[in-house]
Amino acid sequence: PSSNEALVLGSIDAYNRGDLEGVLERVAEDIDLRPPSHLLDGVVFRGHAGVRAWAARAVEMWSGTHAAEVVAAAGDRLVVAMDYELVGRDSGVPVSQRTYTLYEVRDGRIAASK
């Protein structure tokens, strides 16, 4: 894998391990994070504080992990297929879903996830 692929997949692996600091080491200070829930609620998370807020919200709502594979890469942009296997913390309802996320890398760090 390219260095950008290793960077992005490394951040996902760190998140799955519960290593938020490992995620923050890989993202730009001004990251623009738009998780899949953005399509429903319009909430955008910005910067390291935004990543922390998003992670806290995700852990509060869901348990589980997600697997990822790079499906396309061009320069500093990568499209990653994300396979989620989650369970709603309050409802106990299992959710299996595939989404696609566009990652943008700048200066060796993840600058955007949309």
Backbone torsions as a table, in degrees:
resi	resn	phi	psi	omega
1	PRO	NA	152.2	177.6
2	SER	-70.3	168.6	178.6
3	SER	-63.7	-35.1	178.0
4	ASN	-67.2	-40.1	177.1
5	GLU	-63.4	-44.3	179.3
6	ALA	-62.0	-38.8	179.0
7	LEU	-61.8	-51.2	-176.9
8	VAL	-66.7	-48.5	-179.8
9	LEU	-65.0	-32.2	176.3
10	GLY	-65.4	-36.8	178.9
11	SER	-68.7	-38.0	178.5
12	ILE	-67.4	-42.3	177.4
13	ASP	-61.5	-43.5	178.3
14	ALA	-60.4	-43.3	178.9
15	TYR	-61.2	-45.0	-179.6
16	ASN	-61.6	-29.6	178.4
17	ARG	-83.3	-5.0	-176.9
18	GLY	80.1	19.9	-177.4
19	ASP	-97.4	79.0	-177.9
20	LEU	-63.2	-36.6	178.1
21	GLU	-62.7	-36.6	176.1
22	GLY	-63.5	-34.3	175.1
23	VAL	-67.7	-49.3	-175.9
24	LEU	-62.3	-30.8	177.1
25	GLU	-63.7	-22.1	-174.1
26	ARG	-101.8	-6.5	-176.9
27	VAL	-112.0	150.3	178.8
28	ALA	-67.7	152.6	178.8
29	GLU	-58.4	-28.3	-176.7
30	ASP	-111.3	29.8	-177.8
31	ILE	-51.5	144.7	174.3
32	ASP	-109.2	105.7	-175.2
33	LEU	-110.4	118.7	178.8
34	ARG	-126.1	88.0	-177.8
35	PRO	-68.0	169.9	180.0
36	PRO	-52.3	-32.8	179.0
37	SER	-62.3	-19.5	177.8
38	HIS	-56.6	-32.9	-180.0
39	LEU	-65.1	-24.9	-179.8
40	LEU	-95.6	-42.6	-172.7
41	ASP	-111.4	-8.9	177.7
42	GLY	73.3	6.8	-176.9
43	VAL	-77.5	127.3	176.5
44	VAL	-111.9	135.6	178.5
45	PHE	-108.1	128.7	-176.6
46	ARG	-123.6	141.0	176.0
47	GLY	71.9	179.2	-179.7
48	HIS	-62.2	-36.7	177.5
49	ALA	-63.0	-37.7	177.8
50	GLY	-65.9	-40.5	177.9
51	VAL	-62.5	-42.6	178.2
52	ARG	-62.1	-42.7	179.9
53	ALA	-65.3	-42.7	178.5
54	TRP	-62.1	-46.8	-178.3
55	ALA	-62.0	-41.9	179.0
56	ALA	-63.0	-41.7	179.1
57	ARG	-65.2	-43.5	-179.2
58	ALA	-63.2	-44.2	-179.3
59	VAL	-66.6	-34.3	178.9
60	GLU	-67.1	-33.7	-174.0
61	MET	-93.9	-31.5	-169.7
62	TRP	-134.5	151.9	164.2
63	SER	-122.1	153.9	-179.6
64	GLY	128.9	-171.4	-178.7
65	THR	-137.2	176.9	173.1
66	HIS	-141.3	146.0	177.4
67	ALA	-103.5	155.6	-176.6
68	ALA	-141.9	149.1	171.7
69	GLU	-144.9	140.4	177.2
70	VAL	-76.1	125.0	-179.7
71	VAL	-106.2	-17.0	176.8
72	ALA	-159.4	144.3	178.0
73	ALA	-145.4	137.2	176.7
74	ALA	-148.2	109.8	-179.6
75	GLY	61.8	-123.1	-177.2
76	ASP	-95.9	16.7	178.8
77	ARG	-121.2	138.9	178.8
78	LEU	-135.3	142.1	171.3
79	VAL	-106.1	126.4	-176.0
80	VAL	-119.7	128.5	173.3
81	ALA	-84.0	128.5	-178.5
82	MET	-116.5	120.6	176.7
83	ASP	-104.0	110.2	-177.9
84	TYR	-94.2	134.7	170.5
85	GLU	-126.1	94.8	-171.5
86	LEU	-123.8	163.1	173.6
87	VAL	-134.2	128.5	177.3
88	GLY	-64.0	127.1	-176.8
89	ARG	-63.2	-41.4	-178.9
90	ASP	-81.7	-40.4	-173.5
91	SER	-89.0	-27.1	-174.6
92	GLY	75.5	7.3	-178.0
93	VAL	-80.2	127.3	177.2
94	PRO	-78.7	145.3	179.2
95	VAL	-132.7	125.9	172.0
96	SER	-117.8	124.6	-174.6
97	GLN	-151.1	144.2	172.4
98	ARG	-111.6	130.0	174.4
99	THR	-127.4	167.3	176.0
100	TYR	-122.4	133.0	-176.7
101	THR	-123.8	133.9	174.5
102	LEU	-92.9	122.1	175.6
103	TYR	-107.5	139.3	174.8
104	GLU	-120.2	130.9	-178.6
105	VAL	-109.7	137.4	178.0
106	ARG	-139.5	126.5	177.0
107	ASP	53.8	40.1	175.7
108	GLY	77.0	13.3	177.9
109	ARG	-135.5	156.1	178.9
110	ILE	-75.3	119.5	-176.6
111	ALA	-98.3	-23.7	-179.7
112	ALA	-154.3	148.0	174.9
113	SER	-140.8	111.4	-173.4
114	LYS	-131.2	NA	NA
